[in-house]
Amino acid sequence: MATVRYMVKDVETSIAFYTHHLGFALKQQFGPNMAILDKDGLTLWLAGPNASAARPMPDGRVPGPGGWNRFVIEVKNLSDVVARLRENGANFRNDVVEGPGGRQILAEDPSGNVIELFEPRAQ
């Protein structure tokens, strides 16, 4: 099992995005500051701006959403998933690209965190 923590702008908005559009299940919520979601053995911790994980570092930097690190969700039909997300206002950092292993696109959650959607090449 793997656990990923994402800093988010709004925990409720992020819960809705991950559960409604990407098939995660809400396992636990700690008020407006923290939630734990699960999908296929991946545990996702969503930490809001007032969570303990958002406290400033000793050098003054403040953890926040965004960046380029990401987890990958394998999908069966990338075109359908992308179309459904676009219909619901999701943002993407690129268009679908094709490589030797399959097709992929980088979607953003409501806070700007990246999720790679990947459709493996048919064997």
C-alpha positions as CSV (number, residue, x, y, z in Angstrom):
1,M,0.0,0.0,0.0
2,A,1.2,3.5,-0.8
3,T,0.3,6.8,0.9
4,V,0.5,10.2,-0.8
5,R,-0.1,13.5,0.9
6,Y,-1.4,16.4,-1.2
7,M,-1.6,20.0,0.1
8,V,-5.0,21.4,-1.1
9,K,-6.7,24.8,-1.0
10,D,-10.0,23.4,0.1
11,V,-10.5,19.9,1.6
12,E,-14.3,19.7,0.8
13,T,-13.8,20.7,-2.9
14,S,-10.9,18.2,-3.2
15,I,-12.9,15.4,-1.6
16,A,-15.7,16.0,-4.2
17,F,-13.2,16.0,-7.1
18,Y,-11.5,12.7,-6.1
19,T,-14.6,10.8,-5.1
20,H,-16.9,11.9,-7.9
21,H,-14.5,12.0,-10.8
22,L,-11.6,9.6,-10.0
23,G,-13.3,6.8,-8.0
24,F,-11.7,7.4,-4.6
25,A,-13.6,6.6,-1.4
26,L,-13.6,8.8,1.6
27,K,-12.3,6.8,4.6
28,Q,-12.0,9.5,7.3
29,Q,-12.3,13.3,7.6
30,F,-10.9,15.5,10.3
31,G,-13.1,18.7,10.0
32,P,-12.2,21.1,7.3
33,N,-8.4,20.5,7.5
34,M,-7.7,16.9,6.6
35,A,-9.2,13.9,4.9
36,I,-8.1,10.4,4.0
37,L,-9.2,8.8,0.8
38,D,-8.5,5.4,-0.8
39,K,-8.5,3.9,-4.3
40,D,-7.0,0.5,-5.2
41,G,-4.5,0.4,-2.4
42,L,-3.4,4.0,-2.7
43,T,-4.2,6.1,0.4
44,L,-4.4,9.8,-0.4
45,W,-4.2,12.3,2.4
46,L,-5.6,15.7,1.6
47,A,-4.2,18.5,3.9
48,G,-5.8,21.9,3.9
49,P,-4.2,25.3,4.6
50,N,-4.8,25.0,8.3
51,A,-3.5,21.4,8.7
52,S,-0.4,20.7,10.7
53,A,1.3,19.7,7.5
54,A,0.9,23.2,6.2
55,R,3.0,24.8,9.0
56,P,5.9,26.9,7.8
57,M,9.3,25.2,7.6
58,P,12.2,26.5,9.7
59,D,13.5,28.5,6.7
60,G,10.1,30.2,6.2
61,R,8.9,28.3,3.2
62,V,5.2,27.3,3.4
63,P,4.0,24.0,2.0
64,G,1.4,24.4,-0.8
65,P,-0.3,22.7,-3.6
66,G,1.0,22.3,-7.1
67,G,4.4,21.2,-8.4
68,W,5.1,18.3,-10.7
69,N,5.3,15.2,-8.5
70,R,2.3,13.0,-9.1
71,F,0.7,9.6,-8.8
72,V,-0.6,7.7,-11.8
73,I,-4.1,6.2,-12.3
74,E,-4.3,3.6,-15.0
75,V,-7.6,3.9,-17.0
76,K,-9.1,1.6,-19.7
77,N,-10.3,4.4,-22.0
78,L,-8.3,7.6,-21.6
79,S,-10.5,9.5,-24.2
80,D,-13.7,8.8,-22.2
81,V,-12.1,9.8,-18.9
82,V,-10.6,13.0,-20.4
83,A,-13.9,14.0,-22.0
84,R,-15.9,13.4,-18.7
85,L,-13.4,15.5,-16.7
86,R,-13.4,18.3,-19.3
87,E,-17.2,18.3,-19.2
88,N,-16.9,18.9,-15.4
89,G,-14.4,21.7,-15.7
90,A,-11.2,19.9,-14.9
91,N,-7.9,21.6,-16.0
92,F,-5.1,19.8,-17.9
93,R,-1.5,20.7,-18.2
94,N,-1.1,19.2,-21.6
95,D,-2.9,17.2,-24.3
96,V,-2.8,13.5,-24.6
97,V,0.6,12.2,-25.5
98,E,1.5,8.8,-26.8
99,G,4.7,6.9,-26.0
100,P,6.0,3.4,-26.2
101,G,4.0,2.2,-23.2
102,G,0.7,3.9,-23.9
103,R,-1.2,7.2,-23.8
104,Q,-1.2,9.8,-20.9
105,I,-2.3,13.2,-19.9
106,L,-1.7,15.4,-16.8
107,A,-4.9,16.5,-15.1
108,E,-5.0,18.9,-12.2
109,D,-7.1,18.6,-9.1
110,P,-9.0,21.8,-7.9
111,S,-5.8,22.9,-6.1
112,G,-3.4,22.4,-9.0
113,N,-1.9,19.1,-7.9
114,V,-1.1,16.8,-10.8
115,I,-2.6,13.4,-11.5
116,E,-1.3,11.4,-14.4
117,L,-4.0,9.5,-16.2
118,F,-2.4,6.6,-18.2
119,E,-3.9,4.1,-20.6
120,P,-1.4,1.3,-21.2
121,R,-0.8,0.1,-24.8
122,A,-2.8,-2.9,-25.7
123,Q,-0.7,-6.1,-25.6
